[in-house]
Amino acid sequence: MPRALRHAARLTRAVPDLTEAAAHTAHDTHTAYDTAQATDQDREGAEEGTVLFGYGASNILTLFGSRPGWTVHVPGHPDEVRRAVLDSVARGDRAYIHMSPRSNAEPRGIGLGRGFEMVREGRSGVVLAIGPLLDPVLRATAGLDLAVLYTATIRPFDSAGLRAAVLAADRPDVVLVEPCARGTSAHHVAETLIQVPHRLLALGASRDDEGVGGGRGDCCLRPSPSPGTCPCPSPPRSPSGPGE
């Protein structure tokens, strides 16, 4: 089997594990939230220096992720929550800090600012893991030649960090793994790589679960009918042009 096909088959087998982790995180965090139950008027009228906390409720995370002018933190460890609070207060941000009952084994990025952190190097593509989904991503991609980026801050989006990682890889393939509605950050990836022909696979909570309807590419997130096969013809391609 050609090397490219072997790589595609192994990545396909990892997709159900990543999808299950993202979906479980979203479902686990769908129940208890108080502080983040802000109305549209509350969000629009918030002044600089406003810090909101949400415990779970992936739909609220999705909403804040789409709002301009907000800094959105998704800590993957309790130590990262503390850092996000101190950083937001020091900067006077309008910030939303999304907390989850799940946690990575150890904190990441302490003292590195808000940019994406390279957790594992690889040449066959880039996986961007957000918040508490880092550990499941590392387990699902073990043995694959994939670069794994991590961030606990999804807004602002570190375009420079993602672009550098993709250009350093041999294949411009990106897998986005978020603990919120699938594709919440997909447009940021597309804008970042608008001059780079690439392929993007976005994993996260089903949009049916979020109440906003499903979309094309849903079959990419279902288990393959047989080992080493994908139920989709190919991952969705960027409008900027066909991938290599």
N, C-alpha and C positions, 0 to 999 in steps of 0.2 A: 504494500500500500504506500503511495507517495507520502512524503513527510507532511505536506500540508493537510492531506486527508486524515492522517493519524492525529495531527494536532486538533483538527476540527471535531473528530470523534471524541477525543478525551475532554475537550472543553464542553461538548454537548452533554456528556455524562455528568459533568460538574454542575450544569445549570439547574437540575431539579433540587440539588442540595442547597444551592444559593437561594433559589426561589422559596423553598420551604422555610429557610431561616428568616428571610425578609417578611414573608406572610405571617409567620408565628410572632415576630416582633410587633408587627402592625396589629394583629388580633389581641395579643397580650396587653397592648397599650391602648385599646379602644374603649376602656371602661371608665377609669377614674381620672377626672380632671376637673379642677375648679378655677384656678387662676387664669387658665388659657381660654375660658369661655367668654371671649370678648366679642362684641358685636362689630359689624363693619364700621360703625361710627366710632367705636372705641379705638379700633386699629388706625383709622385715618386721622383721628384727632390726637393721637399720642404725641407727646413732646419729646425732644431730645432728653436723654437721661432716663427714659422709661425702660424698665426691665420687667418683662413678663415671664412667668414660669408655667410650663405645661408638663403635667405628668401623664404621659401616654397620649391618647387621642391623635392618631396619625393623620386624621382629616384636618385637625387644627395645624399640625406641622405643614401639611400640604398647602393650606391657605397662606400661612406666613411665608412659606418658601416662594410664593408667587407675588408677594407684595413688594413693590419698590420701596427703598428707603429703610428697610429693616435688616439688621444683622441677625442671622439665624444660627444658633449653636445647637449641635446634636452631640453632646458629650457621650463618649463610650465607656467612661469610668468615673466614679465619684470624684477623683482628684481633678478630672477635667471639668466637672461642674464648678468646682471652686475656682478654677482658673478662669472659666468663662464669666462668672459673676464679677470677679475682681477686674477683669479686662474690660467688661462692658461698662462698669461704673467709672473706671479711670478714663475711658474714652468718651463718656457721655452719650453712648449709643442709644438708639431705639432698638432694643434687643429682645429676641424671643429665645429662651433657653428650654429646649425640649429634653425632658428626662424620661428614662425608660427603666423598667424593672430588670432588664437584662444589662449585663456589663461584660466588657472584655476582661481578660485575666490581669492585665496591667495597663497603666495609663500610657498614652502616647503624646508626643508633640509638646511636652511641657517645656516652655521656654523657647519654642520654635515659632511663635506667632501663629498666624491663621492660615499659612500656606499648606499645601498638600505635602504629606510626609511619605517618602519612599520607604516602605516597610520591607519589601522583597523585590529584588531586581529580576528582570526577565526580558526576553527579546521577542517573544511571539505574540505580544499584545499587552494591553493595560487593563487592569481591574481597579476601579475606584470604589473603595468600601467606605461607607459613612457610619460614624458613631458605633453603636454596639454590634454592628454586623461585621466588624473586622475579623474577629476570631472565627466565625463560621466561614468567611471568605478564605481565610488562610487554610482551614481544614479542607475545604472543597477544592482548592487549587493546589494542594500539596502534590509535588512531583511534576507540575506543569511549568513550562518555561514562560511564566507570565509575570510582568511587573505588577506589584500590588501597591497602590497609593491609599493613604488614609487621611481622612479629615474629620474634625469635630465641628467644623464651621462650613456650612454650605452657602451662606450669603454673608459677605461677598464671595463669589466663586473664583477660585484661584486658576484663572485661565492660563497664566504663564506656566504654572506648575504642570498642568495637564498637557499643554502643548509640548513642553520639553520632554516629558515622559513618552509621549506618542512618537515624536520625531526620533527619539533614541532607540525605539523598538524597530525590529525588522518588519513587523506587520502592523499597520495602522488600525487595529481592531480594539474597540473599547467596550468593556462591560461595566455598567453603572449599577451599583447595588445600594438601594436606599430603603430606610425603614418608614417609608411613606408611600403615597400613590406612585405606582410605576411611571417613570418618565418625568417626574417633577423637575429634575435638573437636566433633562435631555436637551432642551433648547439651548442651555448654556454650553453644553458639550458641542452642539452643532455650530454655534456661533464661534466658539474657540477654534474649531477645526474647519472653518468655512473654506480655507485655502488648501486643506489637506483631504484628498479623497480617503474616506474611512468608512468603517462599518461600526454601528452602535447597537448593542443589546442592552435594554434597560430592564432591570429586575426590581420588584418591590411589591407592595400590596396591590391586589387586583383593584382596578378602578370600579368594578362592580361592587366590591366591598365598600368603596368610598362613596358610592351613591352617585357617581358621575358617568357611569356606563363604561363598557369595555371598548376596545379598539382593535385595529389591525395588529397582528403580531402576537395575539393572546396565545396562539398555539405554541409559540416558542417557549412558553413558560410551563407547558404541561410535560409530564414524563414522556420520553420517546417510546414509540410502540415496540421497538426492539433495540438491543444494545448497539451503540455506535451509530445510531441514525437520528435524524432530526425531523420532526413532523412538518417543519417549514422548508420551503425551497432554499432559502438562504436568510441570514440576518438582514434586517432592513438597512438600506444603503442611504448615505447622506445625499441630500439634494445637490451637493457640490460636485458630485461626479461619481462614477463607478469606482469601487475599490480594486486593488490590484489582485 
